């Protein structure tokens, strides 16, 4: 099992033809560095394909997921170039659910 301590979502689109080296260069461009035990998520413009780059402390892993129908819930017009996600939010994102409603973003404080 690959240990993942933090998950980061890049808001801007990435060309899904990118291999491991190009994806790693994009991680450094967007996030500043690829940290060990961190995962970095990217989507294409239509948000129906996603790539995940994971730095395991020794090397990098690159995985892809494509939806046959629908699209991933991906942020648009960001205030920041990336967003930190919890493991629960990642699970919801991969399933196509509104991940922004899980965790602190979904807390109701006043009725």
Backbone torsions as a table, in degrees:
resi	resn	phi	psi	omega
1	UNK	NA	140.1	178.8
2	UNK	-89.5	127.0	179.1
3	UNK	-78.8	128.8	177.2
4	UNK	-128.7	114.5	-179.4
5	UNK	-92.7	-28.8	-178.2
6	UNK	-145.2	145.7	179.3
7	UNK	-124.3	132.1	-177.6
8	UNK	-124.7	136.4	-179.8
9	UNK	-111.0	122.0	175.7
10	UNK	-83.7	127.5	-174.7
11	UNK	-75.4	-39.8	-179.0
12	UNK	-71.3	150.9	-178.5
13	UNK	-73.0	157.1	177.1
14	UNK	-130.6	145.7	175.7
15	UNK	-67.6	121.7	-176.0
16	UNK	-74.7	-3.7	173.5
17	UNK	-78.9	-7.7	-177.0
18	UNK	-63.3	136.2	174.2
19	UNK	-91.8	-168.6	-176.2
20	UNK	-62.1	-41.9	-178.5
21	UNK	-67.8	-42.1	178.7
22	UNK	-67.5	-41.0	178.1
23	UNK	-64.3	-40.5	177.6
24	UNK	-63.7	-40.7	176.9
25	UNK	-62.8	-37.2	178.3
26	UNK	-67.6	-38.2	176.6
27	UNK	-60.4	-46.6	179.6
28	UNK	-63.1	-39.7	179.4
29	UNK	-64.3	-45.1	-174.6
30	UNK	-82.8	-44.4	-171.7
31	UNK	-101.6	-9.9	179.1
32	UNK	94.7	-32.3	179.4
33	UNK	-168.8	159.2	174.1
34	UNK	-101.0	109.7	-177.1
35	UNK	-88.4	145.3	178.2
36	UNK	-60.7	141.1	177.2
37	UNK	65.6	29.1	174.3
38	UNK	-117.8	147.3	176.4
39	UNK	-114.7	142.5	-177.4
40	UNK	-125.6	123.2	-176.4
41	UNK	-106.1	138.2	177.7
42	UNK	-134.9	150.8	175.2
43	UNK	-130.2	163.0	173.7
44	UNK	-83.1	178.8	-177.0
45	UNK	-60.2	-38.3	-179.1
46	UNK	-82.0	-7.6	179.0
47	UNK	58.4	32.4	173.6
48	UNK	-107.0	0.2	175.1
49	UNK	-134.0	144.7	-178.7
50	UNK	-137.6	143.0	172.0
51	UNK	-122.2	143.6	179.5
52	UNK	-124.8	122.9	175.1
53	UNK	-108.3	127.1	179.9
54	UNK	-121.3	128.9	173.8
55	UNK	-97.5	113.6	-175.2
56	UNK	-92.4	7.1	-179.4
57	UNK	99.9	-19.3	179.8
58	UNK	-117.9	-43.0	-179.0
59	UNK	-151.6	-163.9	179.8
60	UNK	-122.0	149.7	174.5
61	UNK	-115.8	140.9	176.8
62	UNK	-128.7	122.9	179.4
63	UNK	-124.8	153.4	179.9
64	UNK	-129.4	150.1	175.4
65	UNK	-137.7	134.1	178.9
66	UNK	-124.8	134.2	175.8
67	UNK	-94.2	134.6	176.0
68	UNK	-79.0	-26.8	177.5
69	UNK	-136.9	148.1	176.4
70	UNK	76.0	-164.6	-179.8
71	UNK	-150.9	162.0	175.6
72	UNK	-73.4	149.4	176.4
73	UNK	-80.9	102.7	-174.5
74	UNK	-119.2	136.7	179.9
75	UNK	-66.7	146.1	177.6
76	UNK	-123.1	157.0	178.4
77	UNK	45.3	68.4	-172.7
78	UNK	-80.1	159.5	168.6
79	UNK	-84.8	-26.4	-179.5
80	UNK	-130.9	156.1	-178.4
81	UNK	-75.2	-9.5	179.5
82	UNK	-152.0	164.8	-178.1
83	UNK	-135.0	138.0	173.7
84	UNK	-84.8	136.8	-179.4
85	UNK	-120.5	147.7	171.8
86	UNK	-84.0	167.5	179.0
87	UNK	-62.9	-36.2	178.0
88	UNK	-65.1	-39.4	178.3
89	UNK	-66.1	-38.1	177.6
90	UNK	-63.9	-43.9	178.2
91	UNK	-58.1	-43.6	179.6
92	UNK	-67.1	-41.8	-179.9
93	UNK	-59.0	-47.3	-178.0
94	UNK	-62.6	-31.3	178.5
95	UNK	-83.0	-8.1	-179.3
96	UNK	86.9	15.4	-179.8
97	UNK	-88.7	161.8	179.3
98	UNK	-72.3	87.0	-174.3
99	UNK	-64.8	-23.0	-178.9
100	UNK	-64.7	-20.8	-178.5
101	UNK	-85.7	-5.0	-179.1
102	UNK	-98.4	134.8	179.0
103	UNK	91.0	-152.4	-174.4
104	UNK	-60.5	-28.5	-179.9
105	UNK	-69.2	-18.0	-177.8
106	UNK	-106.2	10.6	-178.4
107	UNK	-76.2	133.0	174.6
108	UNK	-99.6	120.9	-176.4
109	UNK	-108.3	-23.7	-178.3
110	UNK	-134.8	136.5	175.8
111	UNK	-105.5	NA	NA
